[in-house]
Amino acid sequence: MRDDLIIKVAAKDDIPQLEKLVNGAFRGDSSRKGWTTEADLLDGIRTNKELLVGMINRGDSIILKCINGRDELVGCVYLQKQEEKLYLGMLTVAPDTQSQGIGKRLLQASEEYAQMQQCTAIRMTVISLRKELINWYEREGYKTTGERKPFPSNDPRFGLPKQELEFVVLEKQL
């Protein structure tokens, strides 16, 4: 794992960079440089300024950002405490830096944060068609719960589905 990575809590002044990173990693042609693209499944954007402000302003959540040795934002993850569990969402790594251990480092930081918050598990939702991503999480110790949730297909703030989508729920006990 890379040792030049620094994980910090994101602040409001990070929002423009976070918005660019997340949208570039998941949607559009730039996302196709990495293996986590959703461009074939969804049109539109992945997030926007208002959603990011809401995430940062919530009292029960944070966004962790990952900075490389050149002080460049290369990743982020959203964490929200939900009773005794931590919800993990929007794990993002810049497409041109994927497969360098950044995602694993963000997962590790998320687990450390969950333990500090006295959480017993981390939960997440992943689009069911994203088999390669689900397999990656499973290699990191997450297990499918059997639970499924609908994709918010009528809410363009999360993207415009090109086909019917649903989420699977993954969880890792701490």
C-alpha positions as CSV (number, residue, x, y, z in Angstrom):
1,M,0.0,0.0,0.0
2,R,1.2,3.5,-0.8
3,D,2.8,5.4,2.0
4,D,2.5,8.9,0.5
5,L,-1.3,9.0,1.1
6,I,-2.8,11.3,3.7
7,I,-6.4,10.9,4.8
8,K,-8.2,13.9,6.2
9,V,-11.8,15.0,7.0
10,A,-13.1,17.0,4.0
11,A,-14.4,20.6,4.6
12,K,-16.7,22.8,2.7
13,D,-13.9,24.4,0.8
14,D,-13.1,20.9,-0.6
15,I,-16.5,20.6,-2.3
16,P,-15.6,21.9,-5.8
17,Q,-12.7,19.3,-6.0
18,L,-14.9,16.5,-4.5
19,E,-17.6,17.2,-7.0
20,K,-15.2,17.1,-9.9
21,L,-13.5,13.9,-8.6
22,V,-16.7,12.0,-7.9
23,N,-18.4,12.9,-11.2
24,G,-15.3,12.3,-13.2
25,A,-14.7,8.8,-11.6
26,F,-18.2,7.5,-12.1
27,R,-19.7,9.2,-15.2
28,G,-18.7,10.3,-18.6
29,D,-15.7,9.5,-20.8
30,S,-13.2,10.4,-18.1
31,S,-14.6,7.6,-15.9
32,R,-13.8,5.0,-18.6
33,K,-10.1,5.3,-17.7
34,G,-10.8,3.3,-14.5
35,W,-12.6,0.1,-13.7
36,T,-15.3,1.6,-11.5
37,T,-17.2,3.6,-14.2
38,E,-21.0,3.7,-14.1
39,A,-21.1,5.4,-17.5
40,D,-22.7,2.3,-19.2
41,L,-25.4,2.1,-16.6
42,L,-26.3,5.8,-15.9
43,D,-26.3,9.2,-17.6
44,G,-26.1,12.5,-15.8
45,I,-24.1,13.3,-12.7
46,R,-23.2,11.2,-9.6
47,T,-23.4,14.1,-7.2
48,N,-23.6,17.9,-7.0
49,K,-22.6,20.7,-4.7
50,E,-25.9,20.7,-2.8
51,L,-25.7,17.0,-2.0
52,L,-22.0,17.3,-0.9
53,V,-22.8,20.3,1.3
54,G,-25.6,18.3,2.9
55,M,-23.3,15.3,3.6
56,I,-20.7,17.6,5.2
57,N,-23.3,19.5,7.3
58,R,-25.0,16.4,8.7
59,G,-24.0,15.9,12.3
60,D,-23.8,12.1,11.9
61,S,-21.6,12.0,8.8
62,I,-18.2,13.0,7.3
63,I,-16.4,12.7,4.0
64,L,-12.9,11.5,4.2
65,K,-10.6,12.7,1.5
66,C,-7.3,11.1,0.3
67,I,-4.4,13.4,-0.8
68,N,-1.3,12.1,-2.5
69,G,2.3,13.3,-2.0
70,R,1.8,16.1,-4.6
71,D,-1.2,17.4,-2.5
72,E,-3.7,16.2,-5.2
73,L,-7.1,14.9,-4.2
74,V,-7.1,11.3,-5.4
75,G,-10.0,9.7,-3.5
76,C,-12.8,10.2,-1.0
77,V,-15.5,8.2,0.9
78,Y,-18.7,9.3,2.6
79,L,-19.4,7.8,6.1
80,Q,-22.7,8.1,8.1
81,K,-23.3,6.7,11.5
82,Q,-26.6,4.9,11.6
83,E,-27.2,3.6,15.1
84,E,-24.6,0.9,15.8
85,K,-23.5,0.6,12.1
86,L,-21.6,2.9,9.8
87,Y,-22.9,3.5,6.2
88,L,-20.2,3.7,3.6
89,G,-21.0,5.4,0.4
90,M,-19.4,7.2,-2.6
91,L,-16.0,5.5,-2.3
92,T,-14.2,7.2,-5.1
93,V,-10.7,6.9,-6.6
94,A,-9.6,9.1,-9.5
95,P,-9.6,6.9,-12.6
96,D,-5.9,7.5,-13.5
97,T,-4.8,6.4,-10.0
98,Q,-6.9,3.3,-9.5
99,S,-5.3,0.0,-8.7
100,Q,-2.6,1.8,-6.5
101,G,-4.1,0.9,-3.1
102,I,-6.0,4.2,-2.6
103,G,-9.4,2.4,-2.3
104,K,-8.0,0.0,0.2
105,R,-6.5,2.8,2.2
106,L,-9.9,4.6,2.3
107,L,-11.6,1.4,3.4
108,Q,-9.0,1.0,6.2
109,A,-9.6,4.6,7.3
110,S,-13.3,4.0,7.2
111,E,-13.0,0.9,9.4
112,E,-10.8,2.9,11.9
113,Y,-13.4,5.6,12.0
114,A,-16.2,3.1,12.5
115,Q,-14.3,1.6,15.5
116,M,-13.8,5.1,17.0
117,Q,-17.5,5.6,16.6
118,Q,-18.1,2.3,18.4
119,C,-19.8,0.8,15.4
120,T,-20.3,-3.0,15.1
121,A,-20.4,-3.1,11.3
122,I,-20.1,-1.2,8.1
123,R,-22.9,-1.3,5.5
124,M,-23.0,-0.2,1.9
125,T,-25.2,-0.5,-1.2
126,V,-23.7,-1.3,-4.6
127,I,-25.6,-1.5,-7.9
128,S,-26.3,-5.2,-8.4
129,L,-24.9,-5.3,-11.9
130,R,-21.4,-4.1,-10.7
131,K,-20.2,-7.6,-10.2
132,E,-16.5,-6.7,-10.4
133,L,-16.9,-4.1,-7.7
134,I,-18.9,-6.4,-5.5
135,N,-16.2,-9.0,-5.9
136,W,-13.6,-6.5,-4.8
137,Y,-15.5,-5.6,-1.7
138,E,-16.0,-9.3,-0.9
139,R,-12.2,-9.8,-1.1
140,E,-11.9,-6.9,1.4
141,G,-14.2,-8.8,3.9
142,Y,-17.6,-7.5,3.0
143,K,-20.5,-10.0,2.6
144,T,-23.7,-9.7,0.7
145,T,-26.6,-9.7,3.1
146,G,-29.3,-10.9,0.7
147,E,-31.1,-7.6,1.1
148,R,-31.9,-5.5,-2.0
149,K,-33.0,-1.9,-2.3
150,P,-34.5,0.0,-5.2
151,F,-32.3,2.5,-7.1
152,P,-33.8,6.0,-7.0
153,S,-34.5,6.0,-10.7
154,N,-36.9,9.0,-10.5
155,D,-34.3,11.3,-8.9
156,P,-31.9,12.8,-11.4
157,R,-29.6,14.0,-8.6
158,F,-28.2,10.4,-8.6
159,G,-28.1,9.8,-12.3
160,L,-30.5,8.7,-15.1
161,P,-30.6,4.9,-15.4
162,K,-30.2,3.4,-18.8
163,Q,-31.9,0.3,-17.6
164,E,-33.7,-1.0,-14.5
165,L,-31.2,-1.0,-11.5
166,E,-31.3,-2.1,-7.9
167,F,-28.8,-2.1,-5.0
168,V,-27.4,-5.1,-3.1
169,V,-26.5,-4.5,0.5
170,L,-23.0,-5.5,1.7
171,E,-21.8,-5.6,5.3
172,K,-18.6,-6.2,7.2
173,Q,-18.6,-7.0,10.9
174,L,-16.0,-5.2,12.9
